[in-house]
């Protein structure tokens, strides 16, 4: 650590304290050259978790956007408001696991996580989210997606019987 008084790189640590629940360390130091005492702080500088958009742009993961999309899909459905936070927590945890190494996830992967979660909770919310996320162009695409729900439901019922 460079002494702010004389510029020397020789110092010794006199005292260290953990701050902010272990997220930061405060160190009292003394310059070996001039005896000047000063304080330094250390904290982890994490790279933010990023979301890669369809056009290749990257932006920091924004939990409030995730919650807003889920909330909109579940609007006027018989799902408790507390569930939105729980769903968001689960999806955020899954997203971080998936993008652990690169510290990023694509919007496509993130959207599929949301669809998967909504499918297991509320089929109407699933369709609402899918219609926006998958950009349904016409009624036929919408009807096809509804039919796919019936197929998936039947497949799950078959798996449950085995």
N, C-alpha and C positions, 0 to 999 in steps of 0.2 A: 504494500500500500504506500503510495507516494505521500510524504509529509506535506501538508498544505502550507507550512511555514517556510521550510528550507528546500523542499523538493527531493529530499533523500528517500531512497527506497528501503532503507534499513529501519525497521521498527520492531517493537515487541508488544504482544497483547497483554494488557494488564487485567482485563475482566471481560467476560462474555455473558450475555443474557439473552434468553429466548423471549421473543415478543410475538404477539398475535397468534397464540396457540401453536407455536412452533413453525409459523410461516416466515419468520424473520429472526435474524440474530443481530444484536447490538454489541459491538466490541469497542472497548476503550483501549486505545493504543498510545504508545510513547515512542517518539522518534529517537533512535540511537545516536544520531548526530547532534541534534540541538536540544533534546529533552522536551520538545513541545508535545503536549497531550492532546489527542483528538479522538473523535468518535467516528466509527464507520458502521454501516448497516449492510447486511447481506440478505437477499431474498431470492427465491426461485423465480426465474424469468421463463415461464412456460410459453410455448408456442400455442396460440389459440387453436381450438378445434374448428376446422373450416368445412364449409359446405360447397361442393363444386356444382355450379349451375349447369343447365343443359348447353348453354353457349360457351362453357369453359371458364367463365368468371368464377372466382373464389370469394366467399365472404364468410365472416365469422358465424358460427352456429348461433342462432337466436332462438332461445327456448320460447320466448313470447310469441314468435311467429308460429311455432309448432302448436302451442296451446290455442292460439287464435283459430287455426285451421281445424283442429280437433273440436274445439268449442262450437264452431260454426256448423260442423257436420252433426254434432249432437244436439243442436238447438231444438227445443220443444220436443225432445225425446225423453222417455222416462228413465233417464240416467242421472244419478246424483252429480252435482257440480264438483264434488270432491273427486269423482272418478276421472275428470279431465286432468287433474294434477297427477293422479296415479298413473294414468295412461301415458302422460308426457314423461314422467319419471322413467317408466319402463322403456319407452322408445328411446329416450336420451341415453340410458344405460346400454341398450342394445347397439345404438349408433356408435357410441364410443368404443365398444368392444370390436365392432366390425372395422372401424377406421383407426384402430389403436396404433398400428405401425406408421401409417402416413399422416395421422392426426387430421384426417379428412374423410368425408363420405359424400357420395353423389346425391343429388336431389332424387334421382330415380330410386336408389337404395332406401333413402329415407322415406319416400312416398310409399314404397312397398311395405316397409315396417308399419307405417300408419294404417295402411289398408288391411294388413294381416290382423292387427290388433282390433280395428273397428269391426272386421268381419266376425270375430269371436264374441263381440259385445253387442252389436246392434246392426242388423242388415240394412236398415234404412240409412243410418249414418254412413255405412260403408258405401252405399250407392251415391249418396250426396258427395262424399269426398272423392270417389272414383270419377264422378261426372266432371268435376273441376280438374282433378289431377291428370286424368287421361284425356282431357279435352274432347269429350264426345261431340261429334260434328252433327249427328242427326239422331232421330228417334230409333233407328235400327241398331245403332251402336249401344244405345241405352238398353233396349230390349235384350240384346245379346248378353249384356253384362248381368241383367236380372236373371236370365236363364242359366248363366254360369253359376249364380248363387245357388239355384236349385240343384244343379249337378254336384257342386261341392258339398252341399248339405246331404245329398243322397250318398255320396262317397264316404263322408264322415260317419254316417249312420251305419254303413256296411262295415267300416273299420271297427266300429264299436261292438258289432255283433261277433266279430272274430275272436 
